[in-house]
Amino acid sequence: MPTGWTIRRNLAAACVRLAPVGSAQPRVGVVGHVEWVQFARVPHVPRAGEVVHAREPFEEPAGGGAVAAVQLARLAGEAVLVTALGEDEHGRRSVERLHQLGVDVRASWRAQPTRRAVTLVDDARERTITTLGSRLEPQGADGVVDWETLEGLDAIYFTAGDPDALRAARKAARVLVASPRARHALGHGVELDALVLSTHDEVERHEAARSGREAALVVLTDGARGGSYRARSGETGSWAAASPPGNPVDSYGCGDSFAAGLTYGLGAGLGVADSLALAARCGAACLTGSGPYERQLGAGDLKG
């Protein structure tokens, strides 16, 4: 079995130039959450009692489910997103905007308001997020969601939902990748092909400790230092971060874009090393844009 150093070396080389994905695009989707996010740039996150003036404000539907769905649509040409939204202006605007970005949204509409968030990006390009309201999650019993829409997909990324929604995703797709942020959907014996989390996120690490045994592959990201993985088979390895294709601007969405790239790669039949290399490129590309969607990796970037 290769050593961790050998795997790191090979992945670093792969990040420079990824072999093109085959001509048959995988069919991909996301089951997860959407938040209506107000973005703004600040010199630094306000200290207690301080007033800081924001600049360059804009709004987008975002959150892990939305960001991953848009990244998958840009890689595969289209993607399905099963989600839940409030029956309000933010919910309707989310569907309209995500459709513009190539996502086929299948939403169950709720009486509760669509969750909102405020994201401040400081001069160090780091984002700080405050959420407003409860996260709305799709449920397996949602009568308005046609779960058969997902049947035959090559890969699904799961960020939020109940255990029945996770079971429906598992039944539908050949490859199922999940985030520990799915929380209570995990830990019920549903097999995952991969679980993706941040090394520095205590909530994700706690949830992964509870449900990681369900995953054939556990991937731990570590920002600019790349990351590491461990497989149920006992194989372990690491990868180097890809170089951003431009100046860093905004870290919002990098992790979700990474997870989408991994999902796409595994769904396309790439091995773990190439899938992680693609994921690293997706995260690095997202870093160079303002907000999650300005500079995500596209299908044209895979041709080489």
Secondary structure in CASP SS format (residue, H / E / C, confidence):
PFRMAT SS
TARGET T0000
AUTHOR 0000-0000-0000
METHOD secondary structure of the structure
MODEL  1
M C 1.00
P C 1.00
T C 1.00
G H 1.00
W H 1.00
T H 1.00
I H 1.00
R H 1.00
R H 1.00
N H 1.00
L H 1.00
A H 1.00
A H 1.00
A H 1.00
C H 1.00
V H 1.00
R C 1.00
L C 1.00
A C 1.00
P C 1.00
V C 1.00
G C 1.00
S C 1.00
A C 1.00
Q C 1.00
P C 1.00
R C 1.00
V E 1.00
G E 1.00
V E 1.00
V E 1.00
G C 1.00
H C 1.00
V C 1.00
E E 1.00
W E 1.00
V E 1.00
Q E 1.00
F E 1.00
A E 1.00
R E 1.00
V C 1.00
P C 1.00
H C 1.00
V C 1.00
P C 1.00
R C 1.00
A C 1.00
G C 1.00
E C 1.00
V C 1.00
V C 1.00
H C 1.00
A C 1.00
R E 1.00
E E 1.00
P E 1.00
F E 1.00
E E 1.00
E E 1.00
P E 1.00
A E 1.00
G H 1.00
G H 1.00
G H 1.00
A H 1.00
V H 1.00
A H 1.00
A H 1.00
V H 1.00
Q H 1.00
L H 1.00
A H 1.00
R H 1.00
L H 1.00
A H 1.00
G C 1.00
E C 1.00
A E 1.00
V E 1.00
L E 1.00
V E 1.00
T E 1.00
A E 1.00
L E 1.00
G E 1.00
E C 1.00
D C 1.00
E H 1.00
H H 1.00
G H 1.00
R H 1.00
R H 1.00
S H 1.00
V H 1.00
E H 1.00
R H 1.00
L H 1.00
H H 1.00
Q H 1.00
L C 1.00
G C 1.00
V E 1.00
D E 1.00
V E 1.00
R E 1.00
A E 1.00
S E 1.00
W E 1.00
R E 1.00
A C 1.00
Q C 1.00
P C 1.00
T C 1.00
R C 1.00
R E 1.00
A E 1.00
V E 1.00
T E 1.00
L E 1.00
V E 1.00
D C 1.00
D C 1.00
A C 1.00
R C 1.00
E C 1.00
R E 1.00
T E 1.00
I E 1.00
T E 1.00
T E 1.00
L E 1.00
G C 1.00
S C 1.00
R C 1.00
L C 1.00
E C 1.00
P C 1.00
Q C 1.00
G C 1.00
A C 1.00
D C 1.00
G C 1.00
V C 1.00
V C 1.00
D C 1.00
W H 1.00
E H 1.00
T H 1.00
L H 1.00
E C 1.00
G C 1.00
L C 1.00
D C 1.00
A E 1.00
I E 1.00
Y E 1.00
F E 1.00
T C 1.00
A C 1.00
G C 1.00
D C 1.00
P H 1.00
D H 1.00
A H 1.00
L H 1.00
R H 1.00
A H 1.00
A H 1.00
R H 1.00
K H 1.00
A H 1.00
A C 1.00
R C 1.00
V E 1.00
L E 1.00
V E 1.00
A E 1.00
S C 1.00
P H 1.00
R H 1.00
A H 1.00
R H 1.00
H H 1.00
A H 1.00
L C 1.00
G C 1.00
H C 1.00
G C 1.00
V C 1.00
E C 1.00
L E 1.00
D C 1.00
A E 1.00
L E 1.00
V E 1.00
L E 1.00
S E 1.00
T C 1.00
H C 1.00
D C 1.00
E H 1.00
V H 1.00
E H 1.00
R H 1.00
H H 1.00
E H 1.00
A H 1.00
A H 1.00
R H 1.00
S H 1.00
G H 1.00
R H 1.00
E H 1.00
A E 1.00
A C 1.00
L E 1.00
V E 1.00
V E 1.00
L E 1.00
T E 1.00
D C 1.00
G H 1.00
A H 1.00
R H 1.00
G C 1.00
G E 1.00
S E 1.00
Y E 1.00
R E 1.00
A E 1.00
R C 1.00
S C 1.00
G C 1.00
E C 1.00
T E 1.00
G E 1.00
S E 1.00
W E 1.00
A C 1.00
A C 1.00
A C 1.00
S C 1.00
P C 1.00
P C 1.00
G C 1.00
N C 1.00
P C 1.00
V C 1.00
D C 1.00
S C 1.00
Y C 1.00
G C 1.00
C H 1.00
G H 1.00
D H 1.00
S H 1.00
F H 1.00
A H 1.00
A H 1.00
G H 1.00
L H 1.00
T H 1.00
Y H 1.00
G H 1.00
L H 1.00
G H 1.00
A C 1.00
G C 1.00
L C 1.00
G C 1.00
V H 1.00
A H 1.00
D H 1.00
S H 1.00
L H 1.00
A H 1.00
L H 1.00
A H 1.00
A H 1.00
R H 1.00
C H 1.00
G H 1.00
A H 1.00
A H 1.00
C H 1.00
L H 1.00
T C 1.00
G C 1.00
S C 1.00
G C 1.00
P C 1.00
Y C 1.00
E C 1.00
R C 1.00
Q C 1.00
L C 1.00
G C 1.00
A H 1.00
G H 1.00
D H 1.00
L H 1.00
K C 1.00
G C 1.00
END
